[in-house]
Amino acid sequence: MSHAPAATGPSASSPHTHWEYLLPILSVHLLACIALVPWCFSWSGMSLAILGTVVFGTLGINLCYHRVLSHRSLKLAKRVEHSLATIALCSLEDTPARWVANHRLHHAHSDAPLDPHSPRDGISWSHAGWLFRRAPDRRTYAFFDRYAHDILSDDYYRWLERHPMAILWIYSIHAAAFMTVGFVIGATTAGSWQAGVQLAVSWLVWGVFLRTVLVWHITWSVNSLTHLFGYRNYATGEDSRNNWLVGLLAMGEGWHNNHHHDPSSASVQHRWWEIDATYYMILFLERIGWATQVIRPRHLRHPATARQTVLHP
């Protein structure tokens, strides 16, 4: 039988460092610092870093991991879903089952002792510190059976859970692809292999390492900043806020109070200025037939009762 996980804050029973997370995260941060070397700069590399936060962060993490897998706010064709999940893996934010289970745990116990990353335990803890503390209770069959049973019923996601090193292989392959394409374009356009090497390194550092770090901190800011700073549309019983900065950087995910009010909705845009770019992508996928069963916001589904918990009319 499933059981609730143990307390997960800094005072949790297991004090051991989670080196499997700490070392890769630290390593990628250090590699991203190479972007400060002028030789590694290219306008195309910088463009890839910016565009990559949309492709890998918005499509992979926001749309697939969060709205499709965690909340089932829409349904994608399975080949599309698996493709976006693989794109998400290129951000090194854990397997789908682990990401979803921790996020559902957060919603079930938001800003309470069982919340894995509440800022009530400190902003550094909620931003990234929680990743570096071992939580063996969140690696048990009972935990996954309770919070991610539907994810592990999928053959691909179950395979990923059984072969966690596949994440590093996928990340390495996509990094090699960036380098290869960069080398070919650089060598072809400039006519020298030295130019190819320079562009390959630039695309690796900017388009892969720096982009990965940007996606991490944007995602982590939803856990930390949007439970500390911003305004509230709804009395949701926890500390969620709508944060302008995170709302813009995270393509809509920063309207977090709206999300906690209506977590099953595919949209977090409840006012006209609360731009939700992720939802616009969902609408595009729906238009071309790749997305179905898109759940609209509660205030559109049930307009007569939706504003009972509104703080600011």
ZADO-1210 file (C-alpha; in nm, 4 decimals, padded with zeros to 6 digits):
<atoms>
<atom x="00.0000" y="00.0000" z="00.0000" code="MET" pos="1"/>
<atom x="00.1238" y="00.3501" z="-00.0779" code="SER" pos="2"/>
<atom x="00.2199" y="00.5755" z="00.2085" code="HIS" pos="3"/>
<atom x="00.3004" y="00.9432" z="00.2448" code="ALA" pos="4"/>
<atom x="00.6686" y="01.0316" z="00.2113" code="PRO" pos="5"/>
<atom x="00.8656" y="01.1542" z="00.5064" code="ALA" pos="6"/>
<atom x="00.9395" y="01.5218" z="00.5690" code="ALA" pos="7"/>
<atom x="01.1592" y="01.6581" z="00.2930" code="THR" pos="8"/>
<atom x="01.2925" y="01.9948" z="00.4104" code="GLY" pos="9"/>
<atom x="01.6484" y="02.0727" z="00.5256" code="PRO" pos="10"/>
<atom x="01.5806" y="01.8985" z="00.8549" code="SER" pos="11"/>
<atom x="01.4742" y="01.5736" z="00.6882" code="ALA" pos="12"/>
<atom x="01.6078" y="01.2508" z="00.8336" code="SER" pos="13"/>
<atom x="01.8659" y="01.1862" z="00.5572" code="SER" pos="14"/>
<atom x="02.1482" y="01.4428" z="00.5757" code="PRO" pos="15"/>
<atom x="02.3558" y="01.2963" z="00.2917" code="HIS" pos="16"/>
<atom x="02.4472" y="01.4951" z="-00.0151" code="THR" pos="17"/>
<atom x="02.2931" y="01.3765" z="-00.3406" code="HIS" pos="18"/>
<atom x="02.6141" y="01.3691" z="-00.5415" code="TRP" pos="19"/>
<atom x="02.4394" y="01.2244" z="-00.8478" code="GLU" pos="20"/>
<atom x="02.2648" y="01.5608" z="-00.8837" code="TYR" pos="21"/>
<atom x="02.5188" y="01.7980" z="-00.7325" code="LEU" pos="22"/>
<atom x="02.8148" y="01.6985" z="-00.9509" code="LEU" pos="23"/>
<atom x="02.6407" y="01.7242" z="-01.2915" code="PRO" pos="24"/>
<atom x="02.4712" y="02.0525" z="-01.1971" code="ILE" pos="25"/>
<atom x="02.7984" y="02.1996" z="-01.0712" code="LEU" pos="26"/>
<atom x="02.9882" y="02.0721" z="-01.3750" code="SER" pos="27"/>
<atom x="02.7459" y="02.2214" z="-01.6266" code="VAL" pos="28"/>
<atom x="02.7544" y="02.5549" z="-01.4419" code="HIS" pos="29"/>
<atom x="03.1341" y="02.5574" z="-01.4620" code="LEU" pos="30"/>
<atom x="03.1281" y="02.4645" z="-01.8308" code="LEU" pos="31"/>
<atom x="02.8751" y="02.7418" z="-01.8957" code="ALA" pos="32"/>
<atom x="03.1244" y="02.9917" z="-01.7526" code="CYS" pos="33"/>
<atom x="03.3448" y="02.9274" z="-02.0576" code="ILE" pos="34"/>
<atom x="03.0976" y="03.1530" z="-02.2394" code="ALA" pos="35"/>
<atom x="03.2871" y="03.4414" z="-02.0771" code="LEU" pos="36"/>
<atom x="03.5885" y="03.3624" z="-02.2982" code="VAL" pos="37"/>
<atom x="03.5637" y="03.5968" z="-02.6009" code="PRO" pos="38"/>
<atom x="03.6923" y="03.3282" z="-02.8412" code="TRP" pos="39"/>
<atom x="03.3816" y="03.1214" z="-02.7649" code="CYS" pos="40"/>
<atom x="03.1356" y="03.3922" z="-02.8539" code="PHE" pos="41"/>
<atom x="02.9294" y="03.3900" z="-03.1707" code="SER" pos="42"/>
<atom x="02.6020" y="03.5570" z="-03.2512" code="TRP" pos="43"/>
<atom x="02.4638" y="03.2261" z="-03.3693" code="SER" pos="44"/>
<atom x="02.5681" y="03.0631" z="-03.0419" code="GLY" pos="45"/>
<atom x="02.3930" y="03.3328" z="-02.8402" code="MET" pos="46"/>
<atom x="02.0849" y="03.2949" z="-03.0597" code="SER" pos="47"/>
<atom x="02.0861" y="02.9203" z="-02.9944" code="LEU" pos="48"/>
<atom x="02.1014" y="02.9832" z="-02.6189" code="ALA" pos="49"/>
<atom x="01.7962" y="03.2088" z="-02.6357" code="ILE" pos="50"/>
<atom x="01.6024" y="02.9912" z="-02.8793" code="LEU" pos="51"/>
<atom x="01.6982" y="02.6807" z="-02.6829" code="GLY" pos="52"/>
<atom x="01.5272" y="02.8071" z="-02.3690" code="THR" pos="53"/>
<atom x="01.2061" y="02.8057" z="-02.5712" code="VAL" pos="54"/>
<atom x="01.2556" y="02.4702" z="-02.7437" code="VAL" pos="55"/>
<atom x="01.3997" y="02.2733" z="-02.4522" code="PHE" pos="56"/>
<atom x="01.2480" y="02.4698" z="-02.1640" code="GLY" pos="57"/>
<atom x="00.9050" y="02.5690" z="-02.2900" code="THR" pos="58"/>
<atom x="00.8221" y="02.2739" z="-02.5145" code="LEU" pos="59"/>
<atom x="01.0082" y="02.0128" z="-02.3104" code="GLY" pos="60"/>
<atom x="00.9636" y="02.1142" z="-01.9475" code="ILE" pos="61"/>
<atom x="00.6651" y="02.3523" z="-01.9401" code="ASN" pos="62"/>
<atom x="00.4429" y="02.1922" z="-02.1996" code="LEU" pos="63"/>
<atom x="00.5361" y="01.8238" z="-02.1770" code="CYS" pos="64"/>
<atom x="00.6625" y="01.7553" z="-01.8244" code="TYR" pos="65"/>
<atom x="00.4354" y="02.0068" z="-01.6524" code="HIS" pos="66"/>
<atom x="00.1079" y="02.0524" z="-01.8362" code="ARG" pos="67"/>
<atom x="00.0847" y="01.7217" z="-02.0229" code="VAL" pos="68"/>
<atom x="00.2407" y="01.4684" z="-01.7864" code="LEU" pos="69"/>
<atom x="00.1989" y="01.6245" z="-01.4412" code="SER" pos="70"/>
<atom x="-00.1514" y="01.7695" z="-01.4761" code="HIS" pos="71"/>
<atom x="-00.2948" y="01.5957" z="-01.7832" code="ARG" pos="72"/>
<atom x="-00.4216" y="01.9354" z="-01.9019" code="SER" pos="73"/>
<atom x="-00.4199" y="01.8117" z="-02.2597" code="LEU" pos="74"/>
<atom x="-00.3501" y="01.4994" z="-02.4570" code="LYS" pos="75"/>
<atom x="-00.0837" y="01.4707" z="-02.7248" code="LEU" pos="76"/>
<atom x="-00.0358" y="01.2073" z="-02.9887" code="ALA" pos="77"/>
<atom x="00.1962" y="00.9552" z="-02.8231" code="LYS" pos="78"/>
<atom x="00.4779" y="01.0064" z="-03.0739" code="ARG" pos="79"/>
<atom x="00.4606" y="01.3830" z="-03.0115" code="VAL" pos="80"/>
<atom x="00.4501" y="01.3355" z="-02.6348" code="GLU" pos="81"/>
<atom x="00.7530" y="01.1048" z="-02.6383" code="HIS" pos="82"/>
<atom x="00.9435" y="01.3425" z="-02.8661" code="SER" pos="83"/>
<atom x="00.8800" y="01.6373" z="-02.6335" code="LEU" pos="84"/>
<atom x="00.9722" y="01.4260" z="-02.3304" code="ALA" pos="85"/>
<atom x="01.3040" y="01.3409" z="-02.4989" code="THR" pos="86"/>
<atom x="01.3593" y="01.7118" z="-02.5635" code="ILE" pos="87"/>
<atom x="01.2936" y="01.7705" z="-02.1929" code="ALA" pos="88"/>
<atom x="01.5614" y="01.5149" z="-02.1050" code="LEU" pos="89"/>
<atom x="01.8105" y="01.7411" z="-02.2834" code="CYS" pos="90"/>
<atom x="01.7645" y="01.9871" z="-01.9959" code="SER" pos="91"/>
<atom x="01.8848" y="01.7307" z="-01.7393" code="LEU" pos="92"/>
<atom x="01.5812" y="01.7853" z="-01.5154" code="GLU" pos="93"/>
<atom x="01.5377" y="01.4181" z="-01.4249" code="ASP" pos="94"/>
<atom x="01.3250" y="01.1406" z="-01.5697" code="THR" pos="95"/>
<atom x="00.9585" y="01.2083" z="-01.6451" code="PRO" pos="96"/>
<atom x="00.8405" y="00.9864" z="-01.3570" code="ALA" pos="97"/>
<atom x="01.0617" y="01.1560" z="-01.0966" code="ARG" pos="98"/>
<atom x="00.9823" y="01.5072" z="-01.2202" code="TRP" pos="99"/>
<atom x="00.6089" y="01.4397" z="-01.2224" code="VAL" pos="100"/>
<atom x="00.6037" y="01.2623" z="-00.8857" code="ALA" pos="101"/>
<atom x="00.7878" y="01.5461" z="-00.7111" code="ASN" pos="102"/>
<atom x="00.5653" y="01.8069" z="-00.8736" code="HIS" pos="103"/>
<atom x="00.2469" y="01.6272" z="-00.7742" code="ARG" pos="104"/>
<atom x="00.3851" y="01.5950" z="-00.4218" code="LEU" pos="105"/>
<atom x="00.4401" y="01.9716" z="-00.4237" code="HIS" pos="106"/>
<atom x="00.0767" y="02.0324" z="-00.5190" code="HIS" pos="107"/>
<atom x="-00.0530" y="01.7845" z="-00.2637" code="ALA" pos="108"/>
<atom x="00.1428" y="01.9475" z="00.0215" code="HIS" pos="109"/>
<atom x="00.2308" y="02.2943" z="-00.1074" code="SER" pos="110"/>
<atom x="00.4241" y="02.5012" z="00.1486" code="ASP" pos="111"/>
<atom x="00.3601" y="02.2346" z="00.4122" code="ALA" pos="112"/>
<atom x="00.6224" y="02.0079" z="00.5737" code="PRO" pos="113"/>
<atom x="00.5936" y="01.7461" z="00.2979" code="LEU" pos="114"/>
<atom x="00.6515" y="01.9973" z="00.0178" code="ASP" pos="115"/>
<atom x="00.9887" y="01.9009" z="-00.1376" code="PRO" pos="116"/>
<atom x="01.0849" y="02.2613" z="-00.2188" code="HIS" pos="117"/>
<atom x="00.8949" y="02.5186" z="-00.0163" code="SER" pos="118"/>
<atom x="01.0619" y="02.8608" z="00.0331" code="PRO" pos="119"/>
<atom x="00.9456" y="02.8394" z="00.3937" code="ARG" pos="120"/>
<atom x="01.2584" y="02.6252" z="00.4327" code="ASP" pos="121"/>
<atom x="01.4693" y="02.9006" z="00.2729" code="GLY" pos="122"/>
<atom x="01.4889" y="03.0500" z="-00.0739" code="ILE" pos="123"/>
<atom x="01.8151" y="02.8697" z="-00.1575" code="SER" pos="124"/>
<atom x="01.6552" y="02.5413" z="-00.0525" code="TRP" pos="125"/>
<atom x="01.3491" y="02.5952" z="-00.2729" code="SER" pos="126"/>
<atom x="01.5549" y="02.7177" z="-00.5674" code="HIS" pos="127"/>
<atom x="01.8039" y="02.4326" z="-00.5917" code="ALA" pos="128"/>
<atom x="01.9146" y="02.3107" z="-00.2492" code="GLY" pos="129"/>
<atom x="01.6425" y="02.0477" z="-00.2281" code="TRP" pos="130"/>
<atom x="01.7984" y="01.8712" z="-00.5266" code="LEU" pos="131"/>
<atom x="02.1261" y="01.8191" z="-00.3414" code="PHE" pos="132"/>
<atom x="01.9816" y="01.6424" z="-00.0363" code="ARG" pos="133"/>
<atom x="01.9146" y="01.2720" z="-00.0699" code="ARG" pos="134"/>
<atom x="01.5483" y="01.1802" z="-00.0307" code="ALA" pos="135"/>
<atom x="01.5328" y="00.7983" z="-00.0414" code="PRO" pos="136"/>
<atom x="01.1628" y="00.8082" z="00.0438" code="ASP" pos="137"/>
<atom x="01.1053" y="00.9668" z="-00.2985" code="ARG" pos="138"/>
<atom x="01.2736" y="00.6742" z="-00.4765" code="ARG" pos="139"/>
<atom x="01.0496" y="00.3983" z="-00.3426" code="THR" pos="140"/>
<atom x="00.7933" y="00.1950" z="-00.5311" code="TYR" pos="141"/>
<atom x="00.5244" y="00.3240" z="-00.2955" code="ALA" pos="142"/>
<atom x="00.6088" y="00.6853" z="-00.3815" code="PHE" pos="143"/>
<atom x="00.6000" y="00.6312" z="-00.7566" code="PHE" pos="144"/>
<atom x="00.2896" y="00.4154" z="-00.7307" code="ASP" pos="145"/>
<atom x="00.1114" y="00.6968" z="-00.5501" code="ARG" pos="146"/>
<atom x="00.2290" y="00.9993" z="-00.7459" code="TYR" pos="147"/>
<atom x="00.3378" y="00.8719" z="-01.0891" code="ALA" pos="148"/>
<atom x="00.1584" y="00.5433" z="-01.1497" code="HIS" pos="149"/>
<atom x="00.0208" y="00.6636" z="-01.4830" code="ASP" pos="150"/>
<atom x="00.3659" y="00.7728" z="-01.6009" code="ILE" pos="151"/>
<atom x="00.5278" y="00.4372" z="-01.5317" code="LEU" pos="152"/>
<atom x="00.2475" y="00.2575" z="-01.7141" code="SER" pos="153"/>
<atom x="00.4065" y="00.3968" z="-02.0321" code="ASP" pos="154"/>
<atom x="00.6748" y="00.1661" z="-02.1744" code="ASP" pos="155"/>
<atom x="00.9137" y="00.4491" z="-02.2708" code="TYR" pos="156"/>
<atom x="00.9012" y="00.6234" z="-01.9348" code="TYR" pos="157"/>
<atom x="00.9343" y="00.2941" z="-01.7499" code="ARG" pos="158"/>
<atom x="01.2418" y="00.2128" z="-01.9600" code="TRP" pos="159"/>
<atom x="01.3948" y="00.5490" z="-01.8731" code="LEU" pos="160"/>
<atom x="01.3385" y="00.4818" z="-01.5031" code="GLU" pos="161"/>
<atom x="01.5094" y="00.1453" z="-01.5335" code="ARG" pos="162"/>
<atom x="01.8017" y="00.2990" z="-01.7251" code="HIS" pos="163"/>
<atom x="01.8648" y="00.6414" z="-01.5633" code="PRO" pos="164"/>
<atom x="02.2046" y="00.6735" z="-01.7332" code="MET" pos="165"/>
<atom x="02.0120" y="00.7087" z="-02.0583" code="ALA" pos="166"/>
<atom x="01.9564" y="01.0727" z="-01.9641" code="ILE" pos="167"/>
<atom x="02.3287" y="01.1448" z="-01.9775" code="LEU" pos="168"/>
<atom x="02.3590" y="00.9581" z="-02.3077" code="TRP" pos="169"/>
<atom x="02.0731" y="01.1575" z="-02.4602" code="ILE" pos="170"/>
<atom x="02.2255" y="01.4814" z="-02.3308" code="TYR" pos="171"/>
<atom x="02.5673" y="01.3864" z="-02.4684" code="SER" pos="172"/>
<atom x="02.4258" y="01.2911" z="-02.8083" code="ILE" pos="173"/>
<atom x="02.2387" y="01.6188" z="-02.8437" code="HIS" pos="174"/>
<atom x="02.5528" y="01.8103" z="-02.7371" code="ALA" pos="175"/>
<atom x="02.7535" y="01.6226" z="-02.9994" code="ALA" pos="176"/>
<atom x="02.4899" y="01.7116" z="-03.2587" code="ALA" pos="177"/>
<atom x="02.5267" y="02.0821" z="-03.1758" code="PHE" pos="178"/>
<atom x="02.9041" y="02.0563" z="-03.2120" code="MET" pos="179"/>
<atom x="02.8893" y="01.8614" z="-03.5374" code="THR" pos="180"/>
<atom x="02.6475" y="02.0981" z="-03.7079" code="VAL" pos="181"/>
<atom x="02.8443" y="02.3962" z="-03.5794" code="GLY" pos="182"/>
<atom x="03.1685" y="02.2554" z="-03.7159" code="PHE" pos="183"/>
<atom x="03.0204" y="02.1807" z="-04.0582" code="VAL" pos="184"/>
<atom x="02.8629" y="02.5263" z="-04.0898" code="ILE" pos="185"/>
<atom x="03.1707" y="02.7061" z="-03.9587" code="GLY" pos="186"/>
<atom x="03.4128" y="02.5158" z="-04.1807" code="ALA" pos="187"/>
<atom x="03.1911" y="02.5494" z="-04.4862" code="THR" pos="188"/>
<atom x="03.1168" y="02.9208" z="-04.4582" code="THR" pos="189"/>
<atom x="03.4682" y="03.0284" z="-04.3565" code="ALA" pos="190"/>
<atom x="03.6581" y="02.7703" z="-04.5573" code="GLY" pos="191"/>
<atom x="03.8831" y="02.6496" z="-04.2739" code="SER" pos="192"/>
<atom x="03.8679" y="02.3777" z="-04.0133" code="TRP" pos="193"/>
<atom x="03.9817" y="02.6267" z="-03.7464" code="GLN" pos="194"/>
<atom x="03.6654" y="02.8292" z="-03.8012" code="ALA" pos="195"/>
<atom x="03.4679" y="02.5074" z="-03.7796" code="GLY" pos="196"/>
<atom x="03.6222" y="02.4220" z="-03.4437" code="VAL" pos="197"/>
<atom x="03.5552" y="02.7708" z="-03.3100" code="GLN" pos="198"/>
<atom x="03.1879" y="02.7631" z="-03.4093" code="LEU" pos="199"/>
<atom x="03.1504" y="02.4071" z="-03.2807" code="ALA" pos="200"/>
<atom x="03.2832" y="02.5107" z="-02.9389" code="VAL" pos="201"/>
<atom x="03.0675" y="02.8239" z="-02.9401" code="SER" pos="202"/>
<atom x="02.7535" y="02.6263" z="-03.0140" code="TRP" pos="203"/>
<atom x="02.8431" y="02.3728" z="-02.7452" code="LEU" pos="204"/>
<atom x="02.9116" y="02.6318" z="-02.4764" code="VAL" pos="205"/>
<atom x="02.6301" y="02.8722" z="-02.5604" code="TRP" pos="206"/>
<atom x="02.3720" y="02.6474" z="-02.7219" code="GLY" pos="207"/>
<atom x="02.4074" y="02.3561" z="-02.4798" code="VAL" pos="208"/>
<atom x="02.5790" y="02.4379" z="-02.1482" code="PHE" pos="209"/>
<atom x="02.4677" y="02.7983" z="-02.0989" code="LEU" pos="210"/>
<atom x="02.1214" y="02.7204" z="-02.2314" code="ARG" pos="211"/>
<atom x="02.0912" y="02.4303" z="-01.9869" code="THR" pos="212"/>
<atom x="02.1802" y="02.6594" z="-01.6972" code="VAL" pos="213"/>
<atom x="01.9266" y="02.9190" z="-01.8137" code="LEU" pos="214"/>
<atom x="01.6503" y="02.6572" z="-01.8328" code="VAL" pos="215"/>
<atom x="01.7423" y="02.5291" z="-01.4874" code="TRP" pos="216"/>
<atom x="01.7248" y="02.8666" z="-01.3176" code="HIS" pos="217"/>
<atom x="01.4055" y="02.9652" z="-01.4964" code="ILE" pos="218"/>
<atom x="01.2418" y="02.6401" z="-01.3841" code="THR" pos="219"/>
<atom x="01.3798" y="02.6673" z="-01.0318" code="TRP" pos="220"/>
<atom x="01.2528" y="03.0260" z="-01.0052" code="SER" pos="221"/>
<atom x="00.8989" y="02.8931" z="-01.0316" code="VAL" pos="222"/>
<atom x="00.9669" y="02.6890" z="-00.7168" code="ASN" pos="223"/>
<atom x="01.1306" y="02.9739" z="-00.5278" code="SER" pos="224"/>
<atom x="01.0384" y="03.3253" z="-00.6476" code="LEU" pos="225"/>
<atom x="00.6728" y="03.2579" z="-00.7263" code="THR" pos="226"/>
<atom x="00.6121" y="03.1435" z="-00.3697" code="HIS" pos="227"/>
<atom x="00.7728" y="03.4595" z="-00.2282" code="LEU" pos="228"/>
<atom x="00.7206" y="03.7619" z="-00.4528" code="PHE" pos="229"/>
<atom x="00.4231" y="03.8844" z="-00.6528" code="GLY" pos="230"/>
<atom x="00.0493" y="03.9341" z="-00.6296" code="TYR" pos="231"/>
<atom x="-00.2333" y="03.6909" z="-00.5640" code="ARG" pos="232"/>
<atom x="-00.5587" y="03.6642" z="-00.7554" code="ASN" pos="233"/>
<atom x="-00.6887" y="03.3792" z="-00.5422" code="TYR" pos="234"/>
<atom x="-00.6847" y="03.2615" z="-00.1816" code="ALA" pos="235"/>
<atom x="-00.5357" y="02.9183" z="-00.2488" code="THR" pos="236"/>
<atom x="-00.4289" y="02.8163" z="00.1012" code="GLY" pos="237"/>
<atom x="-00.0529" y="02.8304" z="00.0312" code="GLU" pos="238"/>
<atom x="00.2035" y="03.0960" z="-00.0682" code="ASP" pos="239"/>
<atom x="00.1811" y="03.0915" z="-00.4483" code="SER" pos="240"/>
<atom x="00.2177" y="03.4280" z="-00.6238" code="ARG" pos="241"/>
<atom x="00.1892" y="03.5654" z="-00.9748" code="ASN" pos="242"/>
<atom x="00.5345" y="03.6979" z="-01.0583" code="ASN" pos="243"/>
<atom x="00.5861" y="03.9246" z="-01.3609" code="TRP" pos="244"/>
<atom x="00.9536" y="03.8421" z="-01.4128" code="LEU" pos="245"/>
<atom x="00.9088" y="03.4655" z="-01.3935" code="VAL" pos="246"/>
<atom x="00.5889" y="03.4913" z="-01.5963" code="GLY" pos="247"/>
<atom x="00.7826" y="03.6421" z="-01.8848" code="LEU" pos="248"/>
<atom x="01.1006" y="03.4339" z="-01.8577" code="LEU" pos="249"/>
<atom x="00.9165" y="03.1049" z="-01.8025" code="ALA" pos="250"/>
<atom x="00.6679" y="03.1618" z="-02.0856" code="MET" pos="251"/>
<atom x="00.3674" y="03.1816" z="-01.8536" code="GLY" pos="252"/>
<atom x="00.4703" y="02.9515" z="-01.5696" code="GLU" pos="253"/>
<atom x="00.5217" y="03.2517" z="-01.3413" code="GLY" pos="254"/>
<atom x="00.1467" y="03.3108" z="-01.3062" code="TRP" pos="255"/>
<atom x="00.1755" y="03.0543" z="-01.0323" code="HIS" pos="256"/>
<atom x="-00.1119" y="03.1609" z="-00.8095" code="ASN" pos="257"/>
<atom x="-00.3443" y="03.1170" z="-01.1065" code="ASN" pos="258"/>
<atom x="-00.1965" y="02.7712" z="-01.1593" code="HIS" pos="259"/>
<atom x="-00.2459" y="02.6640" z="-00.7993" code="HIS" pos="260"/>
<atom x="-00.6041" y="02.7884" z="-00.8157" code="HIS" pos="261"/>
<atom x="-00.6736" y="02.5782" z="-01.1247" code="ASP" pos="262"/>
<atom x="-00.3912" y="02.3244" z="-01.1722" code="PRO" pos="263"/>
<atom x="-00.5744" y="02.1106" z="-01.4269" code="SER" pos="264"/>
<atom x="-00.6112" y="02.3985" z="-01.6739" code="SER" pos="265"/>
<atom x="-00.3867" y="02.4095" z="-01.9798" code="ALA" pos="266"/>
<atom x="-00.3772" y="02.7894" z="-01.9426" code="SER" pos="267"/>
<atom x="-00.2608" y="03.0094" z="-01.6565" code="VAL" pos="268"/>
<atom x="-00.3710" y="03.3334" z="-01.8226" code="GLN" pos="269"/>
<atom x="-00.6605" y="03.4644" z="-01.6139" code="HIS" pos="270"/>
<atom x="-00.6211" y="03.8335" z="-01.6994" code="ARG" pos="271"/>
<atom x="-00.5426" y="03.9849" z="-02.0341" code="TRP" pos="272"/>
<atom x="-00.1925" y="04.0971" z="-01.9356" code="TRP" pos="273"/>
<atom x="-00.0925" y="03.7598" z="-01.7893" code="GLU" pos="274"/>
<atom x="00.0666" y="03.6396" z="-02.1111" code="ILE" pos="275"/>
<atom x="00.0913" y="03.2599" z="-02.1310" code="ASP" pos="276"/>
<atom x="00.3101" y="03.1778" z="-02.4293" code="ALA" pos="277"/>
<atom x="00.3088" y="02.8072" z="-02.3426" code="THR" pos="278"/>
<atom x="-00.0684" y="02.8020" z="-02.3781" code="TYR" pos="279"/>
<atom x="-00.0451" y="02.9704" z="-02.7173" code="TYR" pos="280"/>
<atom x="00.1794" y="02.6841" z="-02.8285" code="MET" pos="281"/>
<atom x="-00.0794" y="02.4390" z="-02.6984" code="ILE" pos="282"/>
<atom x="-00.3496" y="02.6132" z="-02.8998" code="LEU" pos="283"/>
<atom x="-00.1302" y="02.5843" z="-03.2096" code="PHE" pos="284"/>
<atom x="-00.0834" y="02.2121" z="-03.1505" code="LEU" pos="285"/>
<atom x="-00.4572" y="02.1799" z="-03.1049" code="GLU" pos="286"/>
<atom x="-00.5201" y="02.3664" z="-03.4297" code="ARG" pos="287"/>
<atom x="-00.2986" y="02.1307" z="-03.6304" code="ILE" pos="288"/>
<atom x="-00.4507" y="01.8257" z="-03.4640" code="GLY" pos="289"/>
<atom x="-00.1573" y="01.7185" z="-03.2466" code="TRP" pos="290"/>
<atom x="-00.3241" y="01.8154" z="-02.9172" code="ALA" pos="291"/>
<atom x="-00.6714" y="01.7142" z="-02.8010" code="THR" pos="292"/>
<atom x="-00.8785" y="01.7326" z="-02.4815" code="GLN" pos="293"/>
<atom x="-00.7292" y="02.0723" z="-02.3941" code="VAL" pos="294"/>
<atom x="-00.8740" y="02.1796" z="-02.0585" code="ILE" pos="295"/>
<atom x="-00.9759" y="02.5449" z="-02.0490" code="ARG" pos="296"/>
<atom x="-00.9483" y="02.7593" z="-01.7326" code="PRO" pos="297"/>
<atom x="-01.2073" y="02.7059" z="-01.4613" code="ARG" pos="298"/>
<atom x="-01.3456" y="03.0583" z="-01.4932" code="HIS" pos="299"/>
<atom x="-01.4343" y="02.9731" z="-01.8525" code="LEU" pos="300"/>
<atom x="-01.5631" y="02.6236" z="-01.7735" code="ARG" pos="301"/>
<atom x="-01.7714" y="02.7302" z="-01.4724" code="HIS" pos="302"/>
<atom x="-01.8145" y="03.1103" z="-01.4877" code="PRO" pos="303"/>
<atom x="-02.0880" y="03.1176" z="-01.2226" code="ALA" pos="304"/>
<atom x="-01.8696" y="02.9770" z="-00.9439" code="THR" pos="305"/>
<atom x="-01.5129" y="03.0344" z="-01.0558" code="ALA" pos="306"/>
<atom x="-01.4583" y="03.3656" z="-00.8769" code="ARG" pos="307"/>
<atom x="-01.5630" y="03.2611" z="-00.5290" code="GLN" pos="308"/>
<atom x="-01.2022" y="03.2633" z="-00.4096" code="THR" pos="309"/>
<atom x="-01.0918" y="03.5767" z="-00.5940" code="VAL" pos="310"/>
<atom x="-00.8908" y="03.8224" z="-00.3853" code="LEU" pos="311"/>
<atom x="-00.8915" y="04.1107" z="-00.6309" code="HIS" pos="312"/>
<atom x="-01.2008" y="04.1425" z="-00.8494" code="PRO" pos="313"/>
</atoms>
